[in-house]
Amino acid sequence: MKIAEGYELKQMGEHYLVMQENEKFLFALNETGAFLWKGVQSGHSKEELRESLCREYEADPEDVPMIAQDVEEFLAQLSRRGVLEED
């Protein structure tokens, strides 16, 4: 999976904005969404995204299933918006 061509994440102050290359604003991400976006850009798999998110937020083991579900939901939302492509 990868971010589709023509989309980028811009940080403006404390806000993260997903933009098209023509500078059209699409939607905003929170800090966690921006963290996951950067992971996708780096070529991380779903499992690697989950693991890195758990490390970043020092998650307890009982929180891992919820975090895995959050990663799945985030990726599904990007896919529905046409921002995420499968390799």
N, C-alpha and C positions, 0 to 999 in steps of 0.2 A: 504494500500500500504506500501511497505517496500523495503529497499535496498536488492537486492539479496545477498545470501551468497557468500562470496569469494571476495567481492569488498570493498574497503576502500578508504577514502579520506586522503591524506597526504599533509601536508603543508611543503613546502620547500622554506624558505625565504618568499617572497611575493606571491609565486605561490601555487595553490591548484591542486593537481594531483589525478586523479582517477586511482587506481591501482587494479590489481587482486592480490589475495593472493600470487601468485608466483612472485610478484614484477614486473609484466609486466605492463608498462605504457599504459593506454588506451586513456585518453584525459585530458585536463586541464579545470578548472573552474575558473571563475572570483570570486570576493569576494561575489557577490550576489548569484551566483550558489552555492558556498560553504555554505552560510547562509541557502539556501533552502535545500541542502543536509543534513545538520545537523538537520534541522527541520523534514525531512522525517525519519532520523534515530531515532529521538525522538518520532516518532509515530504520528506526526501532520497530520491532514486531509488537503485537498486542501484549505478549508476555513480558517483553522488555519494558514496555510502557508501564504495565502494572507494577513490575518490580522497582522501577525507578521512582514511581510515585509513592510506593510504600516506603522506600528509603528516604525520599525527600521530606515526607511528613511523619517519619518515624512511627509508622502504623503498628498497632497491636495486631497479633496474629488473627484475632477474631474479626478484625476489620477487613482482611484481605478479600473475602468474597464480595463485600460491598464495593471495594475499590475496583475489583475486576469488572463488576457490573457497571460502575461509573465510566470506566474506560470504554467498554463496549458501547454504552449509550452515547458517549462523546463522539466516537468514530462513526456510529450510525447517523448522528445528526450531521456530521460533515459530509457523509456520503449522500444523504438526502438533499443536501444543499448543492451538490455537484462539486464540492471542493476536494473530495477525497477520491482518488483513483486506485484501483487495484493494479499491481504490476503485471 
